[in-house]
Amino acid sequence: MKLALETTDWRIPLLFQKGVKVKIIAGKTPYQVITQDFSLAPKYLEKHIEAVFLQGHPLDDLTLNLVYEDNRLVLADGLPGISGICMRRKSPLKDYRSGISQETMQNSGQNSGQSSSKDQGKDQGLHQNRFANETIQIELALFGLAQSLYSHFLKKGIYLEAKRLKELINDAEPQDYQQILLDDKKLTLEELKTALNFLDDNDLVVVSGL
Protein backbone atom coordinates (compact mmCIF):
# COMPACT_ATOMS: atom_id res chain seq x y z
CA MET A 1 0.00 0.00 0.00
CA LYS A 2 1.30 3.44 -0.96
CA LEU A 3 0.14 6.59 0.78
CA ALA A 4 1.00 10.08 -0.48
CA LEU A 5 0.23 13.08 1.70
CA GLU A 6 0.17 16.83 1.40
CA THR A 7 0.05 17.81 5.04
CA THR A 8 0.96 20.42 7.62
CA ASP A 9 0.43 18.08 10.58
CA TRP A 10 2.96 19.16 13.22
CA ARG A 11 3.27 15.57 14.44
CA ILE A 12 4.93 14.27 11.27
CA PRO A 13 8.47 15.27 12.39
CA LEU A 14 7.88 13.37 15.65
CA LEU A 15 7.67 10.14 13.65
CA PHE A 16 11.28 10.64 12.63
CA GLN A 17 12.41 11.23 16.20
CA LYS A 18 11.15 7.79 17.17
CA GLY A 19 12.39 6.21 13.94
CA VAL A 20 11.06 5.22 10.53
CA LYS A 21 11.98 2.48 8.07
CA VAL A 22 13.84 3.39 4.89
CA LYS A 23 15.35 1.42 2.00
CA ILE A 24 19.03 1.67 1.09
CA ILE A 25 21.50 -0.17 -1.13
CA ALA A 26 23.42 -2.86 0.77
CA GLY A 27 27.17 -2.87 1.33
CA LYS A 28 27.60 0.80 2.19
CA THR A 29 29.21 2.76 4.99
CA PRO A 30 27.25 5.35 6.98
CA TYR A 31 28.97 8.08 4.96
CA GLN A 32 27.82 6.50 1.69
CA VAL A 33 24.30 5.96 2.99
CA ILE A 34 24.01 9.58 4.10
CA THR A 35 25.49 11.15 0.95
CA GLN A 36 24.21 8.68 -1.65
CA ASP A 37 21.04 6.96 -0.47
CA PHE A 38 19.84 9.92 1.60
CA SER A 39 21.07 12.45 -1.00
CA LEU A 40 22.52 14.81 1.62
CA ALA A 41 25.48 16.87 0.44
CA PRO A 42 28.84 16.24 2.14
CA LYS A 43 28.93 19.94 3.13
CA TYR A 44 25.55 19.57 4.83
CA LEU A 45 26.81 16.50 6.67
CA GLU A 46 29.87 18.30 7.96
CA LYS A 47 28.03 21.47 8.95
CA HIS A 48 24.73 20.22 10.36
CA ILE A 49 25.04 16.56 11.37
CA GLU A 50 27.20 16.68 14.47
CA ALA A 51 26.55 13.17 15.75
CA VAL A 52 25.88 9.85 14.04
CA PHE A 53 24.95 6.65 15.86
CA LEU A 54 24.92 3.15 14.39
CA GLN A 55 23.24 0.51 16.53
CA GLY A 56 23.43 2.91 19.48
CA HIS A 57 27.17 3.52 19.12
CA PRO A 58 28.55 6.99 18.33
CA LEU A 59 30.70 7.12 15.20
CA ASP A 60 33.69 9.38 14.62
CA ASP A 61 34.79 8.00 11.26
CA LEU A 62 31.76 7.35 9.05
CA THR A 63 33.75 5.20 6.62
CA LEU A 64 34.84 2.36 8.92
CA ASN A 65 31.62 0.42 9.45
CA LEU A 66 29.02 -1.07 7.17
CA VAL A 67 25.28 -0.59 7.58
CA TYR A 68 23.42 -3.90 7.68
CA GLU A 69 19.80 -5.00 7.35
CA ASP A 70 17.61 -3.74 10.23
CA ASN A 71 20.40 -1.58 11.69
CA ARG A 72 19.34 1.65 13.40
CA LEU A 73 21.06 4.79 12.10
CA VAL A 74 20.59 8.03 14.03
CA LEU A 75 21.50 11.49 12.74
CA ALA A 76 21.66 14.37 15.21
CA ASP A 77 22.70 17.97 15.37
CA GLY A 78 24.07 19.63 18.50
CA LEU A 79 23.26 17.49 21.53
CA PRO A 80 22.89 19.32 24.85
CA GLY A 81 25.11 19.05 27.92
CA ILE A 82 28.51 17.49 28.52
CA SER A 83 27.23 14.05 27.53
CA GLY A 84 25.95 15.50 24.28
CA ILE A 85 29.31 17.08 23.52
CA CYS A 86 31.01 13.73 24.18
CA MET A 87 28.78 12.04 21.62
CA ARG A 88 29.59 14.43 18.79
CA ARG A 89 31.85 13.33 15.98
CA LYS A 90 35.49 14.28 16.48
CA SER A 91 34.62 15.69 19.89
CA PRO A 92 37.58 16.76 22.06
CA LEU A 93 35.86 14.78 24.82
CA LYS A 94 35.39 11.60 22.80
CA ASP A 95 37.83 9.66 25.02
CA TYR A 96 35.21 9.75 27.77
CA ARG A 97 32.93 7.48 25.74
CA SER A 98 35.57 5.26 24.16
CA GLY A 99 33.91 2.16 25.61
CA ILE A 100 30.85 2.61 23.38
CA SER A 101 32.44 4.21 20.33
CA GLN A 102 32.92 2.59 16.94
CA GLU A 103 36.34 1.24 17.90
CA THR A 104 34.69 -1.28 20.25
CA MET A 105 31.24 -1.56 18.73
CA GLN A 106 29.60 -4.80 17.66
CA ASN A 107 27.87 -4.35 14.33
CA SER A 108 25.79 -7.37 13.41
CA GLY A 109 28.19 -9.63 15.28
CA GLN A 110 31.29 -8.06 13.72
CA ASN A 111 33.69 -6.03 15.84
CA SER A 112 34.94 -3.72 13.13
CA GLY A 113 37.20 -1.87 15.53
CA GLN A 114 39.45 -4.90 16.04
CA SER A 115 40.60 -5.21 12.43
CA SER A 116 43.18 -3.07 10.69
CA SER A 117 42.20 -0.30 8.32
CA LYS A 118 43.49 -2.43 5.44
CA ASP A 119 41.34 -5.39 6.51
CA GLN A 120 38.32 -3.14 6.98
CA GLY A 121 38.71 -1.75 3.48
CA LYS A 122 39.04 -5.27 2.05
CA ASP A 123 35.93 -6.40 3.94
CA GLN A 124 33.94 -3.41 2.70
CA GLY A 125 35.04 -4.02 -0.87
CA LEU A 126 34.00 -7.67 -0.77
CA HIS A 127 30.71 -6.80 0.85
CA GLN A 128 29.96 -4.07 -1.68
CA ASN A 129 30.77 -6.33 -4.63
CA ARG A 130 28.70 -9.20 -3.25
CA PHE A 131 25.61 -7.18 -2.44
CA ALA A 132 25.79 -4.49 -5.12
CA ASN A 133 22.31 -3.21 -5.99
CA GLU A 134 20.64 -5.32 -3.29
CA THR A 135 18.10 -3.29 -1.35
CA ILE A 136 17.86 -3.61 2.42
CA GLN A 137 15.73 -1.96 5.08
CA ILE A 138 17.08 0.01 8.02
CA GLU A 139 15.65 2.25 10.71
CA LEU A 140 16.39 5.97 10.52
CA ALA A 141 15.93 8.41 13.42
CA LEU A 142 16.52 12.16 13.48
CA PHE A 143 17.36 14.01 16.70
CA GLY A 144 17.20 17.79 16.44
CA LEU A 145 17.08 17.49 12.66
CA ALA A 146 13.49 16.33 12.28
CA GLN A 147 12.05 19.77 11.54
CA SER A 148 14.63 20.56 8.88
CA LEU A 149 14.90 17.14 7.22
CA TYR A 150 11.57 15.34 7.58
CA SER A 151 10.15 16.75 4.33
CA HIS A 152 13.32 15.69 2.49
CA PHE A 153 12.93 12.08 3.59
CA LEU A 154 9.17 12.13 3.17
CA LYS A 155 9.58 13.07 -0.49
CA LYS A 156 11.92 10.10 -0.93
CA GLY A 157 9.44 7.80 0.84
CA ILE A 158 9.49 6.06 4.20
CA TYR A 159 7.98 2.83 5.55
CA LEU A 160 5.69 3.09 8.55
CA GLU A 161 3.95 0.39 10.55
CA ALA A 162 0.18 0.48 10.15
CA LYS A 163 -0.28 0.78 13.92
CA ARG A 164 1.69 4.04 14.06
CA LEU A 165 -0.03 5.35 10.96
CA LYS A 166 -3.45 4.59 12.43
CA GLU A 167 -2.53 6.46 15.62
CA LEU A 168 -1.43 9.45 13.56
CA ILE A 169 -4.45 9.54 11.26
CA ASN A 170 -7.13 8.70 13.83
CA ASP A 171 -6.23 11.85 15.80
CA ALA A 172 -5.66 14.03 12.74
CA GLU A 173 -7.44 17.28 11.94
CA PRO A 174 -8.94 17.57 8.43
CA GLN A 175 -7.47 21.03 7.88
CA ASP A 176 -3.96 19.61 8.32
CA TYR A 177 -4.33 17.25 5.35
CA GLN A 178 -4.68 19.12 2.09
CA GLN A 179 -4.43 16.08 -0.18
CA ILE A 180 -4.45 12.32 0.38
CA LEU A 181 -3.70 9.70 -2.27
CA LEU A 182 -3.93 6.01 -1.41
CA ASP A 183 -2.57 3.87 -4.23
CA ASP A 184 -3.08 6.93 -6.48
CA LYS A 185 -6.74 7.26 -5.48
CA LYS A 186 -7.82 10.52 -3.86
CA LEU A 187 -9.41 10.07 -0.44
CA THR A 188 -10.82 12.16 2.35
CA LEU A 189 -9.35 11.86 5.84
CA GLU A 190 -12.36 9.82 6.99
CA GLU A 191 -12.02 7.47 4.02
CA LEU A 192 -8.35 6.96 4.85
CA LYS A 193 -9.21 6.08 8.44
CA THR A 194 -11.61 3.41 7.17
CA ALA A 195 -9.06 1.99 4.73
CA LEU A 196 -6.37 1.71 7.41
CA ASN A 197 -8.65 -0.33 9.63
CA PHE A 198 -8.28 -3.23 7.19
CA LEU A 199 -4.53 -3.43 7.80
CA ASP A 200 -2.79 -5.49 10.47
CA ASP A 201 -0.82 -3.38 12.91
CA ASN A 202 2.52 -4.77 11.70
CA ASP A 203 1.85 -4.14 8.01
CA LEU A 204 4.23 -1.63 6.44
CA VAL A 205 2.85 1.27 4.43
CA VAL A 206 4.96 3.32 2.03
CA VAL A 207 4.39 6.96 2.99
CA SER A 208 5.59 9.85 0.85
CA GLY A 209 4.99 13.57 0.55
CA LEU A 210 3.27 15.44 -2.24
Residue frames as qw, qx, qy, qz and C-alpha x, y, z in Angstrom:
[[0.000, 0.888, 0.460, 0.000, 0.00, 0.00, 0.00],
 [0.435, 0.138, 0.020, 0.890, 1.30, 3.44, -0.96],
 [0.139, -0.863, -0.454, 0.171, 0.14, 6.59, 0.78],
 [0.393, 0.285, 0.069, 0.871, 1.00, 10.08, -0.48],
 [0.247, -0.781, -0.497, 0.286, 0.23, 13.08, 1.70],
 [0.198, 0.528, -0.014, 0.825, 0.17, 16.83, 1.40],
 [0.578, -0.667, -0.467, 0.050, 0.05, 17.81, 5.04],
 [0.082, 0.677, -0.313, 0.661, 0.96, 20.42, 7.62],
 [0.818, -0.514, -0.238, -0.100, 0.43, 18.08, 10.58],
 [0.083, -0.830, 0.471, -0.287, 2.96, 19.16, 13.22],
 [0.802, -0.373, 0.446, -0.137, 3.27, 15.57, 14.44],
 [0.876, 0.465, -0.120, 0.045, 4.93, 14.27, 11.27],
 [0.294, 0.702, -0.560, 0.326, 8.47, 15.27, 12.39],
 [0.570, -0.478, 0.544, -0.388, 7.88, 13.37, 15.65],
 [0.980, 0.154, 0.056, -0.113, 7.67, 10.14, 13.65],
 [0.662, 0.583, -0.359, 0.305, 11.28, 10.64, 12.63],
 [0.204, -0.670, 0.551, -0.455, 12.41, 11.23, 16.20],
 [0.824, -0.221, 0.447, -0.269, 11.15, 7.79, 17.17],
 [0.276, -0.320, 0.825, 0.375, 12.39, 6.21, 13.94],
 [0.755, 0.458, 0.072, -0.464, 11.06, 5.22, 10.53],
 [0.772, -0.009, 0.568, 0.285, 11.98, 2.48, 8.07],
 [0.364, 0.784, -0.261, -0.429, 13.84, 3.39, 4.89],
 [0.937, 0.232, 0.199, 0.167, 15.35, 1.42, 2.00],
 [0.055, -0.836, 0.463, 0.288, 19.03, 1.67, 1.09],
 [0.790, 0.447, -0.418, -0.028, 21.50, -0.17, -1.13],
 [0.893, -0.433, 0.055, 0.113, 23.42, -2.86, 0.77],
 [0.833, 0.077, 0.019, 0.548, 27.17, -2.87, 1.33],
 [0.214, 0.756, 0.000, 0.619, 27.60, 0.80, 2.19],
 [0.388, -0.100, -0.503, 0.766, 29.21, 2.76, 4.99],
 [0.052, -0.750, -0.516, 0.411, 27.25, 5.35, 6.98],
 [0.075, -0.528, 0.218, 0.817, 28.97, 8.08, 4.96],
 [0.016, -0.018, -0.768, -0.640, 27.82, 6.50, 1.69],
 [0.053, -0.574, -0.817, 0.025, 24.30, 5.96, 2.99],
 [0.076, -0.730, -0.311, 0.604, 24.01, 9.58, 4.10],
 [0.007, 0.551, -0.321, -0.770, 25.49, 11.15, 0.95],
 [0.108, 0.077, -0.812, -0.568, 24.21, 8.68, -1.65],
 [0.153, -0.427, -0.886, -0.095, 21.04, 6.96, -0.47],
 [0.125, -0.723, -0.511, 0.448, 19.84, 9.92, 1.60],
 [0.395, 0.656, 0.300, 0.569, 21.07, 12.45, -1.00],
 [0.331, -0.927, -0.069, 0.164, 22.52, 14.81, 1.62],
 [0.499, 0.772, -0.259, 0.295, 25.48, 16.87, 0.44],
 [0.742, -0.047, -0.402, 0.535, 28.84, 16.24, 2.14],
 [0.117, 0.358, -0.203, 0.904, 28.93, 19.94, 3.13],
 [0.606, -0.490, -0.128, -0.613, 25.55, 19.57, 4.83],
 [0.882, -0.227, -0.394, 0.124, 26.81, 16.50, 6.67],
 [0.573, 0.100, -0.353, 0.733, 29.87, 18.30, 7.96],
 [0.043, -0.352, 0.109, -0.929, 28.03, 21.47, 8.95],
 [0.585, -0.326, -0.020, -0.742, 24.73, 20.22, 10.36],
 [0.924, -0.205, -0.291, -0.142, 25.04, 16.56, 11.37],
 [0.085, -0.752, 0.553, -0.348, 27.20, 16.68, 14.47],
 [0.424, -0.290, 0.822, -0.244, 26.55, 13.17, 15.75],
 [0.720, 0.179, -0.506, -0.440, 25.88, 9.85, 14.04],
 [0.528, -0.297, 0.730, -0.317, 24.95, 6.65, 15.86],
 [0.637, 0.194, -0.651, -0.364, 24.92, 3.15, 14.39],
 [0.727, -0.250, -0.639, 0.010, 23.24, 0.51, 16.53],
 [0.556, -0.810, -0.184, -0.006, 23.43, 2.91, 19.48],
 [0.721, -0.319, 0.079, 0.610, 27.17, 3.52, 19.12],
 [0.126, 0.930, -0.052, -0.340, 28.55, 6.99, 18.33],
 [0.821, 0.306, 0.227, 0.426, 30.70, 7.12, 15.20],
 [0.226, -0.754, 0.189, 0.588, 33.69, 9.38, 14.62],
 [0.001, -0.344, 0.702, 0.624, 34.79, 8.00, 11.26],
 [0.710, 0.317, 0.268, -0.569, 31.76, 7.35, 9.05],
 [0.627, 0.520, -0.499, -0.295, 33.75, 5.20, 6.62],
 [0.050, -0.422, 0.887, -0.181, 34.84, 2.36, 8.92],
 [0.412, 0.118, 0.839, -0.336, 31.62, 0.42, 9.45],
 [0.166, -0.149, -0.744, -0.630, 29.02, -1.07, 7.17],
 [0.517, 0.013, 0.298, -0.802, 25.28, -0.59, 7.58],
 [0.035, -0.026, -0.989, -0.140, 23.42, -3.90, 7.68],
 [0.407, -0.418, -0.635, -0.507, 19.80, -5.00, 7.35],
 [0.556, -0.686, -0.458, -0.102, 17.61, -3.74, 10.23],
 [0.492, -0.083, -0.305, 0.811, 20.40, -1.58, 11.69],
 [0.108, -0.916, -0.372, 0.103, 19.34, 1.65, 13.40],
 [0.491, 0.218, 0.054, 0.842, 21.06, 4.79, 12.10],
 [0.188, -0.867, -0.390, 0.246, 20.59, 8.03, 14.03],
 [0.409, 0.431, 0.073, 0.801, 21.50, 11.49, 12.74],
 [0.350, -0.807, -0.397, 0.262, 21.66, 14.37, 15.21],
 [0.263, 0.771, -0.109, 0.569, 22.70, 17.97, 15.37],
 [0.100, 0.479, -0.560, 0.669, 24.07, 19.63, 18.50],
 [0.656, -0.431, -0.619, -0.009, 23.26, 17.49, 21.53],
 [0.278, -0.840, 0.102, -0.454, 22.89, 19.32, 24.85],
 [0.733, -0.640, 0.217, -0.085, 25.11, 19.05, 27.92],
 [0.202, -0.653, 0.717, 0.135, 28.51, 17.49, 28.52],
 [0.643, 0.050, 0.764, 0.022, 27.23, 14.05, 27.53],
 [0.619, 0.730, 0.267, -0.116, 25.95, 15.50, 24.28],
 [0.157, 0.875, -0.432, -0.153, 29.31, 17.08, 23.52],
 [0.449, -0.398, 0.797, 0.079, 31.01, 13.73, 24.18],
 [0.692, 0.315, 0.649, -0.033, 28.78, 12.04, 21.62],
 [0.447, 0.835, -0.064, -0.315, 29.59, 14.43, 18.79],
 [0.887, 0.338, 0.043, 0.313, 31.85, 13.33, 15.98],
 [0.571, 0.410, -0.196, 0.684, 35.49, 14.28, 16.48],
 [0.426, -0.866, -0.103, -0.241, 34.62, 15.69, 19.89],
 [0.213, 0.630, -0.590, 0.458, 37.58, 16.76, 22.06],
 [0.510, -0.352, 0.588, -0.520, 35.86, 14.78, 24.82],
 [0.826, 0.161, -0.390, -0.374, 35.39, 11.60, 22.80],
 [0.358, 0.298, -0.837, 0.286, 37.83, 9.66, 25.02],
 [0.361, -0.141, 0.596, -0.704, 35.21, 9.75, 27.77],
 [0.821, 0.184, 0.260, -0.473, 32.93, 7.48, 25.74],
 [0.226, 0.516, -0.780, -0.273, 35.57, 5.26, 24.16],
 [0.319, -0.046, 0.926, -0.199, 33.91, 2.16, 25.61],
 [0.539, 0.519, 0.612, -0.255, 30.85, 2.61, 23.38],
 [0.256, 0.709, -0.292, -0.589, 32.44, 4.21, 20.33],
 [0.827, 0.457, -0.198, -0.261, 32.92, 2.59, 16.94],
 [0.234, 0.593, -0.762, 0.111, 36.34, 1.24, 17.90],
 [0.150, -0.133, 0.925, -0.324, 34.69, -1.28, 20.25],
 [0.655, 0.164, 0.147, -0.723, 31.24, -1.56, 18.73],
 [0.373, 0.071, 0.918, 0.115, 29.60, -4.80, 17.66],
 [0.472, 0.388, -0.158, -0.776, 27.87, -4.35, 14.33],
 [0.883, 0.191, -0.181, -0.389, 25.79, -7.37, 13.41],
 [0.959, -0.233, 0.131, 0.100, 28.19, -9.63, 15.28],
 [0.737, 0.389, -0.055, 0.550, 31.29, -8.06, 13.72],
 [0.430, -0.796, -0.051, 0.424, 33.69, -6.03, 15.84],
 [0.603, 0.729, 0.075, 0.316, 34.94, -3.72, 13.13],
 [0.148, -0.941, 0.274, -0.132, 37.20, -1.87, 15.53],
 [0.764, -0.453, 0.441, 0.130, 39.45, -4.90, 16.04],
 [0.804, 0.320, 0.334, 0.374, 40.60, -5.21, 12.43],
 [0.375, -0.324, 0.203, 0.845, 43.18, -3.07, 10.69],
 [0.347, 0.628, 0.007, -0.697, 42.20, -0.30, 8.32],
 [0.194, 0.351, -0.771, -0.495, 43.49, -2.43, 5.44],
 [0.032, 0.178, 0.983, -0.031, 41.34, -5.39, 6.51],
 [0.270, 0.564, 0.512, -0.589, 38.32, -3.14, 6.98],
 [0.324, 0.563, -0.303, -0.698, 38.71, -1.75, 3.48],
 [0.143, 0.158, -0.925, -0.316, 39.04, -5.27, 2.05],
 [0.131, 0.344, 0.884, -0.288, 35.93, -6.40, 3.94],
 [0.320, 0.611, 0.232, -0.686, 33.94, -3.41, 2.70],
 [0.265, 0.453, -0.582, -0.621, 35.04, -4.02, -0.87],
 [0.069, -0.038, -0.989, -0.128, 34.00, -7.67, -0.77],
 [0.180, 0.476, 0.724, -0.466, 30.71, -6.80, 0.85],
 [0.313, 0.597, -0.027, -0.738, 29.96, -4.07, -1.68],
 [0.241, 0.309, -0.759, -0.520, 30.77, -6.33, -4.63],
 [0.006, -0.148, -0.987, 0.058, 28.70, -9.20, -3.25],
 [0.092, 0.618, 0.710, -0.326, 25.61, -7.18, -2.44],
 [0.037, -0.176, 0.258, 0.949, 25.79, -4.49, -5.12],
 [0.374, -0.120, -0.420, -0.818, 22.31, -3.21, -5.99],
 [0.407, -0.381, -0.828, 0.050, 20.64, -5.32, -3.29],
 [0.268, -0.582, -0.005, -0.768, 18.10, -3.29, -1.35],
 [0.433, -0.239, -0.772, 0.398, 17.86, -3.61, 2.42],
 [0.328, -0.792, -0.295, -0.422, 15.73, -1.96, 5.08],
 [0.430, 0.004, -0.525, 0.735, 17.08, 0.01, 8.02],
 [0.247, -0.836, -0.478, 0.110, 15.65, 2.25, 10.71],
 [0.339, 0.394, -0.033, 0.854, 16.39, 5.97, 10.52],
 [0.329, -0.796, -0.452, 0.233, 15.93, 8.41, 13.42],
 [0.301, 0.589, -0.003, 0.750, 16.52, 12.16, 13.48],
 [0.470, -0.650, -0.416, 0.428, 17.36, 14.01, 16.70],
 [0.181, -0.682, -0.007, 0.709, 17.20, 17.79, 16.44],
 [0.059, -0.224, 0.602, 0.764, 17.08, 17.49, 12.66],
 [0.270, 0.437, 0.858, -0.015, 13.49, 16.33, 12.28],
 [0.230, 0.801, 0.298, -0.465, 12.05, 19.77, 11.54],
 [0.110, 0.722, -0.405, -0.551, 14.63, 20.56, 8.88],
 [0.033, 0.329, -0.873, -0.359, 14.90, 17.14, 7.22],
 [0.496, 0.213, 0.789, -0.292, 11.57, 15.34, 7.58],
 [0.606, 0.653, 0.115, -0.440, 10.15, 16.75, 4.33],
 [0.224, 0.628, -0.689, -0.283, 13.32, 15.69, 2.49],
 [0.136, -0.139, 0.980, -0.042, 12.93, 12.08, 3.59],
 [0.526, 0.407, 0.590, -0.458, 9.17, 12.13, 3.17],
 [0.527, 0.655, -0.235, -0.487, 9.58, 13.07, -0.49],
 [0.200, 0.440, -0.862, -0.156, 11.92, 10.10, -0.93],
 [0.806, -0.175, -0.409, -0.390, 9.44, 7.80, 0.84],
 [0.155, -0.391, 0.787, -0.450, 9.49, 6.06, 4.20],
 [0.563, -0.197, -0.777, -0.202, 7.98, 2.83, 5.55],
 [0.297, -0.315, 0.454, -0.779, 5.69, 3.09, 8.55],
 [0.042, -0.175, -0.972, 0.151, 3.95, 0.39, 10.55],
 [0.257, -0.521, -0.588, -0.564, 0.18, 0.48, 10.15],
 [0.479, -0.617, -0.553, 0.289, -0.28, 0.78, 13.92],
 [0.321, -0.390, -0.086, 0.859, 1.69, 4.04, 14.06],
 [0.013, -0.159, -0.470, -0.868, -0.03, 5.35, 10.96],
 [0.343, -0.599, -0.684, -0.234, -3.45, 4.59, 12.43],
 [0.423, -0.597, -0.403, 0.550, -2.53, 6.46, 15.62],
 [0.203, -0.189, 0.169, 0.946, -1.43, 9.45, 13.56],
 [0.151, -0.244, -0.576, -0.766, -4.45, 9.54, 11.26],
 [0.348, -0.572, -0.742, -0.024, -7.13, 8.70, 13.83],
 [0.318, -0.695, -0.332, 0.553, -6.23, 11.85, 15.80],
 [0.342, 0.064, 0.326, 0.879, -5.66, 14.03, 12.74],
 [0.218, 0.647, 0.305, -0.664, -7.44, 17.28, 11.94],
 [0.638, 0.580, 0.479, 0.163, -8.94, 17.57, 8.43],
 [0.198, 0.977, -0.047, -0.062, -7.47, 21.03, 7.88],
 [0.379, -0.693, 0.564, 0.240, -3.96, 19.61, 8.32],
 [0.531, 0.006, 0.782, 0.327, -4.33, 17.25, 5.35],
 [0.311, 0.554, -0.150, -0.757, -4.68, 19.12, 2.09],
 [0.717, 0.370, -0.428, -0.407, -4.43, 16.08, -0.18],
 [0.593, -0.290, 0.739, -0.138, -4.45, 12.32, 0.38],
 [0.687, 0.396, -0.475, -0.382, -3.70, 9.70, -2.27],
 [0.653, -0.279, 0.690, -0.145, -3.93, 6.01, -1.41],
 [0.562, 0.095, 0.745, 0.347, -2.57, 3.87, -4.23],
 [0.119, 0.039, 0.433, 0.893, -3.08, 6.93, -6.48],
 [0.203, -0.627, -0.670, -0.342, -6.74, 7.26, -5.48],
 [0.036, -0.388, 0.219, -0.894, -7.82, 10.52, -3.86],
 [0.469, -0.473, -0.740, 0.088, -9.41, 10.07, -0.44],
 [0.310, -0.792, 0.047, -0.524, -10.82, 12.16, 2.35],
 [0.044, -0.477, 0.735, -0.480, -9.35, 11.86, 5.84],
 [0.724, -0.103, 0.442, -0.520, -12.36, 9.82, 6.99],
 [0.904, 0.345, -0.165, -0.191, -12.02, 7.47, 4.02],
 [0.421, 0.551, -0.665, 0.277, -8.35, 6.96, 4.85],
 [0.389, -0.362, 0.656, -0.537, -9.21, 6.08, 8.44],
 [0.888, 0.102, 0.211, -0.395, -11.61, 3.41, 7.17],
 [0.777, 0.502, -0.380, -0.007, -9.06, 1.99, 4.73],
 [0.146, 0.569, -0.714, 0.381, -6.37, 1.71, 7.41],
 [0.675, -0.276, 0.464, -0.502, -8.65, -0.33, 9.63],
 [0.955, 0.229, -0.068, -0.175, -8.28, -3.23, 7.19],
 [0.514, 0.584, -0.566, 0.273, -4.53, -3.43, 7.80],
 [0.825, -0.380, -0.329, 0.259, -2.79, -5.49, 10.47],
 [0.325, -0.932, 0.073, 0.144, -0.82, -3.38, 12.91],
 [0.604, -0.456, 0.467, 0.457, 2.52, -4.77, 11.70],
 [0.643, 0.580, 0.393, 0.310, 1.85, -4.14, 8.01],
 [0.358, -0.386, 0.147, 0.837, 4.23, -1.63, 6.44],
 [0.383, 0.839, 0.386, -0.017, 2.85, 1.27, 4.43],
 [0.513, 0.142, 0.176, 0.828, 4.96, 3.32, 2.03],
 [0.054, -0.897, -0.354, 0.258, 4.39, 6.96, 2.99],
 [0.490, 0.127, 0.212, 0.836, 5.59, 9.85, 0.85],
 [0.022, 0.623, 0.254, -0.740, 4.99, 13.57, 0.55],
 [0.471, 0.682, 0.494, 0.262, 3.27, 15.44, -2.24]]
